[in-house]
Structures are given as C-alpha cells and as structure tokens.
Amino acid sequence: MGSSMFGHILDKGYTGYVYTRTEEKAGSVIEKGAIWCNSVTEVTEQCDIVFTMLGFPSDVYEVYLSPGALIDAAKKGALLVDMTTTSPSLAVEIFEKAGSKGVFTLDAPVSGGDVGARNASLSIMVGGEKPVFDDIIPLFEILGRKIIYQGKAGSGQHTKMCNQIQIAGTMIGMCESLIYGYKAGLDIETMLSSISGGAAACWALDNLAPRIIKRDFEPGFFVRHFIKDMGIALEEARRMNLSLPGLALVQQLYLSVSALGYEDKGTQALILTLEHMAGLKTGM
C-alpha cells in the first residue's frame, strides 16, 4: 500500500525521499524518481513532512520513539504523519513526545486496502491538531477520496478500530453466506448479483467475494495484520471496560486461519477455515 500511495505523490511532481528496511521494496517508487535514503535520520534531514506506513505497533514505537529515531531526528516544526494502523494510546504517546520537541504529528490510518491505495480512493481518518490537519489536506487528497478529521491525537486510530470491528463482522457474514449458497446448490455468482445490490451490499462483497470464487487468496490485506488490528481493538476495549464478544469470536477464527498456515494470505482466506470446520471444499 505504501508504494502505491507514495507513487501518487511523486506523480503530482513532489520531490520525495524514501527509506525501507530493504531498498528492493522501494524499487517501484525509486523508478518514479524517489531518492533513496539509508536511514530514517537521513530522511528527516531532507524533509519537512514525513509519512510512515509500517506493520505493527512495535515497528511504530521503534521508528518514532526509540533513541535517535524519527522524533529525535526531526527538524523543529516538522510534521510526522503515521498512516499505520496502530494503538490509539501509542499515537497519543507519539503526539506528546513530539510536541515536547516542537514537532507536529498526525495519526492518519486508512481503509480501502490494496485497491484503494492503487486507485487513490482510500478513506483517511485523522487525529491530531486541527490546524495541522488543515495544512496537509492537499496531500491527503492525492491519496484518498474521503478525508475526515476525527479529533484529538489518537482519534484517527480509534476510528480505524471502529472500521476494523465493522469489517470483522462483515467478513464472517460474507464467508458464511458463500458457504450457505454453495451448500444450497445456488450459482454463487448469480446469488451475489442479487444480494450485492440490496441491503447486504458492502465493500467485501464487491471486492473479496469475487477473489474467493476464483480461489485467489493473495493479500490485499494480510491475515496477520488483521489479527493485529483486532488485538489492538480488544485491548483498547479492555481499557474502556468494554466487552466486544463478536470481535473476540472473529479474532479466534482468524487465529485458526493463521494456524492453518495462511497468515500471509488475504483476509478472504477466512473462508478456508470455515470450509475446514464444515468439512467442505467448495471449489467456488
């Protein structure tokens, strides 16, 4: 996702600097003109605005808060925008430490998957100071179609948790619907053409159900990352003394997907666990 998103910014004529753990992963944006840097520090020496798209909260902590990392190296007055889905409490910690050093931050996770990143149609949910958000809207508009300010630091991440909770329920509904339709002897594509136009309409039916029919489980969004997101939401819910039994159930099902060896497949691989539990191989 990060490569597609950065590519859109480069296509608009901006000068961009890039650092990843391996230069090979940055190949597509380097071909577009991005300038390779050998470290996070080198990026901050060149840039007043830095975007990050990382994997797990531990990666975010390391890149932002470890000694000599992004916040320590950033210029005074620089803006750091984390678009990773990570812990709301970590986003607040980053905001507070950065502010003490005269550095601005926004937490700006996205939704829309690989398709949204490629098509610059992401939904971007942003937390932080409103004037900072207002200043960077033109860059966000290069990346997405729906950019909404959610409130104080951490609010973008909390909104993304709401998004992931909704998706968790949608995924199990979509997969069980497909299995039911198969078992009932329906033509799955014909069935989908009906339900995707009614009250059941959703992004998953439009984008992931066709992949399941083709038995395409390559990732637009990794199972392991979705398990991470659900874990963050459940931990934040515990902080608020809130029970989310539906989310807990779906997380357990996705842990089963991982246990079957599919953690690096796309989230649509949930159907493989449900088929396994039902003793089916649908062959859709």
Buried (B, 14 or more C-beta within 10 A) or exposed (E): BBBBBBBBBBEEEBEBBBBBEEEEEBBEBBEBEBEBBEEBBBBBEEBEBBBBBBBBBEBBBBBBBEEEBBBBBBBEEBBBBBBBBBBBBBBBBBBEBBBEEEBBBBBBBBBBBBBBBBEBEBBBBBBBBEEBBEBBEEBBEBBBEBBEBBBBBBBBBBBBBEBBBEBBEBBBBBBBBBBEBBEEEBEBEEBBEEBBEEEBEBBBBEBBBBBBBEEEBEBBBBBBBBBBBBBBBBBBBEEEEEEBEEBBEBBEBBBBBBEBEBBBBBBBBBBBBBBEEBEEEBEB
